[in-house]
Amino acid sequence: MSEQSHAPRPAAAPLLTLLLVAALSGCNDAPPPGGSASPDQAVAPGPGSAAASPTGVDSAKPATDPTATPDGSASAAPADGADSAGAATAGKPGATGPDKAAAPEEKPGAVKSDKKVEAQYAVWLQSAGRYTVGKASTVQAVLMAKGAFKCNEKYPYKFKLGAPPAGVTYPEKIARKISSGTKQRVLSVPFTPTTAGKKTISGTFYFSVCNEATCKIQKKPMGVTIEVHEN
């Protein structure tokens, strides 16, 4: 038998190795389960997930404060204990204010003289309580300004007494003690009764009222009859 020469066969191991490497390379391209996507891979938000805010603020929260007004400005909450009802009624018509004119000083049950009434004013003389023999007392001269007129604040008001009736003495002949006021003034006229019975206190009232254009200076004689009691 003659000796034959044989060429060596290529080994199968290198081919299998190449196939295995290729398979492993393909597996490395997919993200592992639960892994994060690559930076350039877009991920669609899932149901119920909130979109990220560029400012980092949670967009799921309300964009405005619950106390904000429609124009976006925040409404101030009332301070604790504040009376909102009182604040709401502060500007209602009919509320009493410092400029409200006082009612005329006309005492209920007082004895009055005849009133002197003009378009600009009314004046009268009235009693001021119960009169008792020997007790210092007063009657009142009342001025009430009308319409646009006001009591003249610079005028020296006075009541000049006439001759005293029997059973009456005057501590002064001219009374000047008068209350202040814009629409009315009350001047006290002092006297002391020395006997009981009806007494007429009389004299002349000097007064003035003004509006924005003019002032009127007036004097009016008047008298009031009062009853003096023994005690």
C-alpha positions as CSV (number, residue, x, y, z in Angstrom):
1,M,0.0,0.0,0.0
2,S,1.3,3.3,-1.0
3,E,1.4,6.2,1.6
4,Q,-1.1,9.0,0.9
5,S,-0.7,12.6,2.1
6,H,-3.7,14.3,3.8
7,A,-4.2,18.1,4.1
8,P,-5.3,19.3,7.6
9,R,-9.1,20.1,8.0
10,P,-10.1,23.5,9.2
11,A,-11.3,23.4,12.8
12,A,-15.0,24.2,13.4
13,A,-14.4,26.0,16.7
14,P,-13.6,29.5,15.1
15,L,-16.9,29.6,13.3
16,L,-18.9,28.8,16.3
17,T,-17.0,31.5,18.2
18,L,-17.9,34.1,15.6
19,L,-21.6,33.2,15.7
20,L,-21.6,33.5,19.5
21,V,-19.9,36.9,19.5
22,A,-22.4,38.2,17.0
23,A,-25.3,37.0,19.0
24,L,-24.0,38.6,22.2
25,S,-23.4,41.8,20.4
26,G,-27.1,42.0,19.3
27,C,-28.2,41.4,22.9
28,N,-26.1,44.3,24.2
29,D,-28.0,46.8,22.1
30,A,-31.3,46.4,24.0
31,P,-31.8,48.0,27.4
32,P,-31.8,45.6,30.3
33,P,-35.2,45.0,32.0
34,G,-35.9,47.9,34.3
35,G,-33.0,49.9,33.0
36,S,-33.1,53.6,31.9
37,A,-33.3,54.6,28.3
38,S,-30.4,56.2,26.6
39,P,-30.2,60.1,26.7
40,D,-31.4,60.5,23.1
41,Q,-34.2,58.0,23.4
42,A,-37.6,59.7,23.8
43,V,-40.0,58.1,26.3
44,A,-43.7,58.9,26.1
45,P,-45.3,59.7,29.5
46,G,-47.5,57.0,30.8
47,P,-51.1,57.4,31.9
48,G,-51.5,59.6,35.0
49,S,-47.9,60.8,34.9
50,A,-47.3,64.6,35.3
51,A,-45.3,66.5,32.7
52,A,-42.1,67.9,34.0
53,S,-42.2,71.7,34.6
54,P,-39.3,73.7,33.1
55,T,-39.1,75.6,36.4
56,G,-39.1,72.5,38.5
57,V,-42.5,73.4,40.0
58,D,-45.0,70.5,40.4
59,S,-47.5,71.2,37.6
60,A,-50.1,69.0,39.4
61,K,-50.6,71.7,42.0
62,P,-53.0,74.7,41.3
63,A,-51.3,77.5,39.4
64,T,-52.9,80.2,41.5
65,D,-53.5,80.8,45.2
66,P,-57.1,79.9,46.4
67,T,-57.5,83.4,47.8
68,A,-56.4,85.1,44.6
69,T,-58.9,87.5,42.9
70,P,-59.8,87.1,39.2
71,D,-57.2,89.7,38.2
72,G,-54.4,87.6,39.9
73,S,-53.9,89.8,42.9
74,A,-54.2,88.1,46.3
75,S,-57.1,89.1,48.5
76,A,-56.3,89.9,52.1
77,A,-58.1,87.8,54.6
78,P,-59.8,89.7,57.4
79,A,-57.9,89.9,60.6
80,D,-59.0,87.8,63.5
81,G,-61.8,89.5,65.5
82,A,-62.4,92.1,62.8
83,D,-66.1,93.1,62.5
84,S,-66.7,92.9,58.8
85,A,-70.4,93.8,59.3
86,G,-69.4,97.0,60.9
87,A,-67.0,97.9,58.1
88,A,-69.7,97.2,55.5
89,T,-72.1,99.6,57.2
90,A,-69.6,102.4,57.8
91,G,-70.6,104.4,54.7
92,K,-74.4,103.7,54.6
93,P,-76.7,106.7,54.2
94,G,-78.2,107.8,57.5
95,A,-75.2,106.9,59.6
96,T,-74.5,109.4,62.3
97,G,-71.4,111.5,61.7
98,P,-69.6,114.4,63.3
99,D,-71.1,116.9,60.8
100,K,-74.8,115.9,61.5
101,A,-76.7,118.9,62.8
102,A,-78.1,118.5,66.3
103,A,-81.8,118.7,66.9
104,P,-83.2,122.0,68.2
105,E,-82.8,122.5,72.0
106,E,-86.5,122.4,72.6
107,K,-87.2,120.8,75.9
108,P,-90.4,118.6,76.2
109,G,-92.9,120.2,78.6
110,A,-91.0,123.5,78.7
111,V,-92.9,126.7,78.7
112,K,-92.0,128.7,75.6
113,S,-92.4,132.3,74.4
114,D,-93.8,133.0,71.0
115,K,-91.2,132.0,68.4
116,K,-89.6,134.6,66.1
117,V,-89.3,132.8,62.8
118,E,-87.6,134.0,59.6
119,A,-86.2,132.2,56.5
120,Q,-82.7,132.3,58.1
121,Y,-83.4,131.5,61.7
122,A,-85.9,130.9,64.6
123,V,-85.5,132.2,68.2
124,W,-87.5,131.8,71.3
125,L,-87.3,131.9,75.2
126,Q,-88.1,128.8,77.2
127,S,-88.2,127.6,80.8
128,A,-85.5,125.2,82.1
129,G,-87.0,123.0,84.8
130,R,-89.0,123.6,88.0
131,Y,-88.6,126.9,89.8
132,T,-88.6,127.2,93.6
133,V,-88.5,130.3,95.8
134,G,-84.9,131.3,96.8
135,K,-83.2,128.9,94.3
136,A,-80.9,130.4,91.6
137,S,-82.5,129.5,88.2
138,T,-82.3,130.2,84.5
139,V,-84.5,130.5,81.4
140,Q,-83.0,129.8,78.0
141,A,-82.8,131.9,74.9
142,V,-82.6,129.5,71.9
143,L,-81.3,130.3,68.4
144,M,-81.7,127.8,65.5
145,A,-80.1,128.6,62.2
146,K,-82.1,127.4,59.1
147,G,-81.2,126.2,55.6
148,A,-77.7,127.3,54.5
149,F,-77.3,129.6,57.4
150,K,-75.1,128.8,60.5
151,C,-74.7,130.4,63.9
152,N,-72.0,133.2,63.6
153,E,-69.1,131.8,65.7
154,K,-67.5,135.2,66.0
155,Y,-70.5,137.2,67.2
156,P,-70.7,138.3,70.9
157,Y,-74.1,136.8,71.7
158,K,-76.0,138.4,74.7
159,F,-79.4,138.7,76.3
160,K,-80.1,142.2,77.8
161,L,-82.6,141.9,80.6
162,G,-85.4,144.4,81.1
163,A,-86.7,145.6,84.5
164,P,-87.2,142.6,86.9
165,P,-90.8,141.7,87.8
166,A,-91.8,141.7,91.4
167,G,-90.4,138.8,93.4
168,V,-87.4,138.3,91.0
169,T,-83.8,139.5,91.1
170,Y,-81.2,139.4,88.4
171,P,-77.5,138.7,89.3
172,E,-76.5,140.5,86.1
173,K,-78.2,142.8,83.6
174,I,-76.6,141.2,80.6
175,A,-76.3,137.5,80.2
176,R,-73.6,136.1,77.9
177,K,-73.1,132.5,78.8
178,I,-74.0,130.6,75.6
179,S,-73.3,127.1,74.3
180,S,-71.3,126.5,71.1
181,G,-72.9,125.0,68.0
182,T,-73.0,125.3,64.2
183,K,-76.8,125.1,63.8
184,Q,-78.0,126.1,67.2
185,R,-77.0,128.0,70.3
186,V,-78.6,128.2,73.8
187,L,-77.9,131.2,76.0
188,S,-78.7,130.9,79.8
189,V,-80.4,133.9,81.4
190,P,-80.0,133.7,85.2
191,F,-82.4,135.0,87.9
192,T,-83.5,134.2,91.4
193,P,-87.2,134.2,92.4
194,T,-88.0,135.5,95.9
195,T,-91.7,134.9,96.0
196,A,-94.0,132.3,94.6
197,G,-96.4,132.8,91.6
198,K,-96.2,133.6,87.9
199,K,-93.2,135.6,86.8
200,T,-92.3,137.0,83.4
201,I,-88.6,137.1,82.5
202,S,-88.1,139.4,79.5
203,G,-85.4,141.2,77.6
204,T,-83.7,141.4,74.2
205,F,-81.7,138.7,72.5
206,Y,-78.8,139.8,70.3
207,F,-77.6,137.2,67.8
208,S,-76.2,136.6,64.3
209,V,-76.4,134.0,61.5
210,C,-74.3,133.6,58.4
211,N,-74.1,131.8,55.1
212,E,-71.2,131.8,52.6
213,A,-72.2,135.2,51.2
214,T,-73.5,137.3,54.1
215,C,-74.1,137.6,57.8
216,K,-77.3,138.9,59.5
217,I,-77.1,140.6,62.9
218,Q,-80.4,140.6,64.7
219,K,-82.0,141.6,68.0
220,K,-85.4,140.4,69.1
221,P,-87.3,141.3,72.3
222,M,-89.0,138.3,74.0
223,G,-90.3,137.2,77.3
224,V,-91.5,133.9,78.9
225,T,-93.9,133.6,81.9
226,I,-92.9,130.8,84.4
227,E,-94.4,129.5,87.6
228,V,-92.5,129.7,90.9
229,H,-93.3,127.3,93.7
230,E,-92.8,127.6,97.4
231,N,-90.7,124.5,97.6
